[in-house]
Amino acid sequence: MNYTERHLHIGKLYPVVLYKQGEISVDFITSPKTKNKLVEELVGKQIVINKIDKFDFLLKNRIPIKVRTERGKTSYKIQCPKPSAFLYHKGAIFIDREGELKQAKDLHYMYFILRYTSNLDIILAEVAEYKKKGHFISISKNIKKYFERKTSQGCLMIEKENGPDEYIADLRQDIFERFNELLEFL
């Protein structure tokens, strides 16, 4: 089915928009504590429910964001994971993800934050606080394993996921340096 809006109760099998051509799996991510019936009522039965053990961390470490409608007359306040929490969570879970493609996607999200944030110092300080509080103690081991050298698996996965980059002469070196800077706070 190809349609362009999300509908909760229109009698369609798939209430979520698929933006890519062909069939792709759509997951609804939630906490293991969430009841399947509640999720099925919200997104339908055709969506794969993916329960992630560490998902509660994102729910606890969030910020409000104001989103305006297209015409700007109405705005909504939504909750979004803090960039530092999202970064830290991805660093903790990527190693347990099924398949290299999902791992690469998670690592690329981390790289995106490390590369494009305008306040990296604040994000890294918050990451250090998460570590200090004992959240996800294996994260530094995971990152070290995947970013030991410029030719390590993590650098290669992100380089492939990112594709050619006209702004950075040595993309792999940039990835390596950014993740090693992150390691200093882990």
N, C-alpha and C positions, 0 to 999 in steps of 0.2 A: 504494500500500500504506500502510495506517495501522497502525503498531504503536508501542509505547512504550519499547522497549529497544534497545540496540545489540547486535547479534549478529555475531560474526566468521564463524562457520562453521555456519550453519543452513540453507544452501541457498537463502536468499532473495536476490533481485536487489539490494536496497538495504539494506545493513547499518547505516544510520544513520537515526535517528529524524527525521522531519519534523514539526515542531510546528505549522506553519501549515496552513491549509486549502488545497487545490489543489496544483498542482505548483510546486515551486521548485527551482532549480538548487543543488546542494550541491557545494562545492569542497573539496578537500583541499589545503591550502597546504603547500608544501615548498620546499626549495632546488633550484636547477637541477642540482645534483650528484647528487641522489637518483635512483636508477634506478626507472623506471616499474613494473617487475615487483615490486619490493619494496613499493611503495605499493599496487599492485593486490592483492597477497596480504594486506595489512593491512586495506584498506577496501573492496575489491571493484572490479570493472571498470566499474560504472555511475557511479561518482563521478568528477567532472571533476578532473583533477590540475592544479592551478594552481601553476606554478613561479615563485617570486618571487626576483629577483636579490638583493635585500637581506635576504632571510629569515635568512641566517646571523648577521646582527647580533643578531637576537632570541635566537637559540640561544646566542650567546656572552654575552649580558647578561641573565642570569636569576637568579631567587631560588627557594629551596625553600619550599614551602607544605605544611603538614600538613592533610590532609583526613580527617575522621572519618566513619565509616559512620553510617547513620541511628540505630542503637542505641548508637553510640559505643564499641563494644567493639573495633573495629579502626580503625586509621588508616593512611593512606598518605602517603608523602612524594612530592610531584610537583614538577616544575620549571615555573616560570611566567616569562614575560618581566618584567623589572623595569618598574614603571610608567613610569619615565623613558625606558627603551629603547622601550617600546611607543609612547609619545607621540612620541618622536623619529622612530621608524620610520614611523609614520603620516604625520608631516609631510613625510617624504622621498618616500613612495610615492603619496600621494593624487592627485597631479597626473598620474601615469601610469596611473591606473586606468581601466578601460573604463566609460564612461558616468557621467553625473552622479550617479546613485543611489549607486554605489559610492564616488564621491568624497565625497558628502554623508555617507555612513555613516562613512567614515574621519575626516572632520573632526568629526563629532559625537562619536566616541570620544575624540578629542583634547580637545574641549570638556568632556566628562564628567570626564576626569582633571583638567583645569585648574580646574574648578568644585568638584569634590567631594573632592579629596584633602585629607587633614588635614596633610600635610607638603609643601606646594608648594615651600617654600624648598629642601628637600633635592632634590626632583625637578628643579627648575630648575638647581640647582648641578650635578647629574649631566648634564643636557642641555648645559650649558656645557662640561663636560669632553668629551662626545662631539664637540662642534663643534671644540674645541681639538685633539683627536686627529685631526681631518680626516675624520671620518665624514660622508658625505652633504653635501658642501659647498653644494649648491644649495638646501638646506632653507630658509634665510632668504629667498632670492629667491622661492621658492614661496609662503611664508607672506605676504610683503609683497604679492605680486601679488593674493592672494585676500582680504587684510585691510587694504587701503590706507585705506578709509573705512568708516564705519558701514553704508553702503549697498553695499559691495563684495560680490562673488559669494560669498565664503566665509561672511560673516555671514548672508546671505540663505539659503544652503543649510542652515546649521546651524539657523537659526530655523525653517525649514520642517520639518526632520528632528525637531527637538525638540518642536514643537507649542506650544500655549499654556502659559504658565508662571505659575501663581498666586502664586509667591514672588518674582518679579522683575518690576518694573513695566516696564522697558525691556530686554527680553531681547536685542535686537540690540546695544544699547550694552554690555551685560555681555559678550557674545561678543567684540565689538570690543576692549574693554579687556583681557580675559584673553589674547587672542592677541597684543596689542601688548606685554603684559608678557612673554609668551613670547619675542617678538622681541628683547627687551633681552638675552636670554641666548644668542641665536643670532648 
